[in-house]
Amino acid sequence: MKEYSGDRGLPRLTSHTVVDAKKFRALIEQVRIDDYCVASEEHELGVHALAVPLRNMQGRTVAALNVVASPQRLEAGVMQRDVLPLLLDAARVLRPML
């Protein structure tokens, strides 16, 4: 965490941005457990994002697949329910190609 944020801490990009180091570490750990990440207006207001890692055959993360949508078009919960399975399937299909 210290390596990432330096002495300045985490920048607040929106009112939803997590800037507390302890909470940020907990979010990162949860992403590791879940193997996907949802960010709801944390980077930019009016933007939900969902991402999954792309791993090569050795299991190393080399890229990510993501979907970005406005909250009016696609709610974060709907993204998890409907879009996450599609991204995970695509990641499995792409793995042998990486």
C-alpha positions as YAML, in Angstrom:
chain: A
units: angstrom
residues:
- id: 1
  name: MET
  ca: [0.00, 0.00, 0.00]
- id: 2
  name: LYS
  ca: [2.75, 2.43, 0.96]
- id: 3
  name: GLU
  ca: [4.54, 1.72, -2.31]
- id: 4
  name: TYR
  ca: [1.42, 2.59, -4.28]
- id: 5
  name: SER
  ca: [0.29, 5.71, -2.49]
- id: 6
  name: GLY
  ca: [3.59, 7.14, -1.30]
- id: 7
  name: ASP
  ca: [3.41, 9.79, 1.40]
- id: 8
  name: ARG
  ca: [0.45, 11.55, -0.21]
- id: 9
  name: GLY
  ca: [-2.11, 8.84, 0.50]
- id: 10
  name: LEU
  ca: [-4.82, 7.82, -1.92]
- id: 11
  name: PRO
  ca: [-6.36, 10.60, -4.01]
- id: 12
  name: ARG
  ca: [-10.10, 11.17, -3.66]
- id: 13
  name: LEU
  ca: [-11.49, 11.16, -7.20]
- id: 14
  name: THR
  ca: [-15.18, 11.14, -6.22]
- id: 15
  name: SER
  ca: [-17.18, 11.07, -3.01]
- id: 16
  name: HIS
  ca: [-17.26, 7.25, -3.43]
- id: 17
  name: THR
  ca: [-13.48, 6.79, -3.67]
- id: 18
  name: VAL
  ca: [-11.99, 4.72, -0.85]
- id: 19
  name: VAL
  ca: [-9.05, 6.72, 0.52]
- id: 20
  name: ASP
  ca: [-8.60, 5.07, 3.91]
- id: 21
  name: ALA
  ca: [-5.56, 2.79, 3.66]
- id: 22
  name: LYS
  ca: [-7.02, 0.07, 5.89]
- id: 23
  name: LYS
  ca: [-10.30, -0.02, 3.94]
- id: 24
  name: PHE
  ca: [-8.39, 0.01, 0.65]
- id: 25
  name: ARG
  ca: [-6.29, -2.98, 1.73]
- id: 26
  name: ALA
  ca: [-9.48, -4.81, 2.75]
- id: 27
  name: LEU
  ca: [-11.00, -4.11, -0.68]
- id: 28
  name: ILE
  ca: [-7.91, -5.44, -2.43]
- id: 29
  name: GLU
  ca: [-8.01, -8.59, -0.31]
- id: 30
  name: GLN
  ca: [-11.71, -9.07, -1.12]
- id: 31
  name: VAL
  ca: [-10.94, -8.73, -4.84]
- id: 32
  name: ARG
  ca: [-8.30, -11.44, -4.48]
- id: 33
  name: ILE
  ca: [-10.85, -13.71, -2.80]
- id: 34
  name: ASP
  ca: [-13.69, -12.95, -5.25]
- id: 35
  name: ASP
  ca: [-11.42, -12.96, -8.33]
- id: 36
  name: TYR
  ca: [-13.29, -9.95, -9.77]
- id: 37
  name: CYS
  ca: [-13.79, -6.31, -8.94]
- id: 38
  name: VAL
  ca: [-16.77, -3.98, -9.05]
- id: 39
  name: ALA
  ca: [-16.18, -0.24, -8.76]
- id: 40
  name: SER
  ca: [-19.26, 1.93, -8.45]
- id: 41
  name: GLU
  ca: [-18.52, 5.58, -9.14]
- id: 42
  name: GLU
  ca: [-15.18, 5.33, -7.34]
- id: 43
  name: HIS
  ca: [-13.12, 6.65, -10.23]
- id: 44
  name: GLU
  ca: [-15.72, 8.72, -12.05]
- id: 45
  name: LEU
  ca: [-19.26, 9.73, -11.15]
- id: 46
  name: GLY
  ca: [-21.85, 8.01, -13.29]
- id: 47
  name: VAL
  ca: [-19.63, 4.99, -14.05]
- id: 48
  name: HIS
  ca: [-19.90, 1.40, -12.81]
- id: 49
  name: ALA
  ca: [-17.05, -0.93, -13.77]
- id: 50
  name: LEU
  ca: [-16.65, -4.68, -13.49]
- id: 51
  name: ALA
  ca: [-13.35, -6.45, -14.19]
- id: 52
  name: VAL
  ca: [-11.94, -9.99, -14.15]
- id: 53
  name: PRO
  ca: [-8.30, -11.04, -14.51]
- id: 54
  name: LEU
  ca: [-6.94, -12.74, -17.61]
- id: 55
  name: ARG
  ca: [-4.39, -15.35, -16.59]
- id: 56
  name: ASN
  ca: [-1.97, -17.28, -18.72]
- id: 57
  name: MET
  ca: [-1.58, -21.06, -18.45]
- id: 58
  name: GLN
  ca: [0.91, -20.57, -15.60]
- id: 59
  name: GLY
  ca: [-1.75, -18.72, -13.62]
- id: 60
  name: ARG
  ca: [-0.09, -15.33, -13.88]
- id: 61
  name: THR
  ca: [-2.41, -12.35, -14.41]
- id: 62
  name: VAL
  ca: [-1.36, -10.70, -17.67]
- id: 63
  name: ALA
  ca: [-4.38, -8.51, -18.46]
- id: 64
  name: ALA
  ca: [-8.00, -7.92, -17.52]
- id: 65
  name: LEU
  ca: [-11.42, -7.89, -19.14]
- id: 66
  name: ASN
  ca: [-13.79, -5.18, -18.04]
- id: 67
  name: VAL
  ca: [-17.19, -3.70, -18.71]
- id: 68
  name: VAL
  ca: [-18.09, -0.11, -17.97]
- id: 69
  name: ALA
  ca: [-21.65, 1.21, -17.85]
- id: 70
  name: SER
  ca: [-23.63, 4.10, -16.48]
- id: 71
  name: PRO
  ca: [-25.78, 3.40, -13.40]
- id: 72
  name: GLN
  ca: [-28.84, 4.39, -15.42]
- id: 73
  name: ARG
  ca: [-28.11, 1.74, -18.02]
- id: 74
  name: LEU
  ca: [-26.82, -1.08, -15.83]
- id: 75
  name: GLU
  ca: [-26.84, -1.24, -12.03]
- id: 76
  name: ALA
  ca: [-23.79, -2.67, -10.24]
- id: 77
  name: GLY
  ca: [-25.80, -5.62, -8.88]
- id: 78
  name: VAL
  ca: [-27.13, -6.44, -12.33]
- id: 79
  name: MET
  ca: [-23.59, -6.32, -13.71]
- id: 80
  name: GLN
  ca: [-22.51, -8.89, -11.14]
- id: 81
  name: ARG
  ca: [-25.48, -11.14, -11.77]
- id: 82
  name: ASP
  ca: [-25.71, -10.94, -15.57]
- id: 83
  name: VAL
  ca: [-22.35, -9.75, -16.91]
- id: 84
  name: LEU
  ca: [-19.86, -11.36, -14.50]
- id: 85
  name: PRO
  ca: [-20.57, -14.93, -15.69]
- id: 86
  name: LEU
  ca: [-19.98, -13.81, -19.29]
- id: 87
  name: LEU
  ca: [-16.65, -12.18, -18.41]
- id: 88
  name: LEU
  ca: [-15.52, -15.24, -16.45]
- id: 89
  name: ASP
  ca: [-16.42, -17.52, -19.37]
- id: 90
  name: ALA
  ca: [-14.53, -15.27, -21.79]
- id: 91
  name: ALA
  ca: [-11.49, -15.30, -19.48]
- id: 92
  name: ARG
  ca: [-11.54, -19.12, -19.45]
- id: 93
  name: VAL
  ca: [-11.75, -19.25, -23.26]
- id: 94
  name: LEU
  ca: [-8.88, -16.78, -23.66]
- id: 95
  name: ARG
  ca: [-6.54, -18.44, -21.13]
- id: 96
  name: PRO
  ca: [-4.93, -20.93, -23.55]
- id: 97
  name: MET
  ca: [-4.19, -18.04, -25.95]
- id: 98
  name: LEU
  ca: [-2.19, -16.02, -23.41]
...
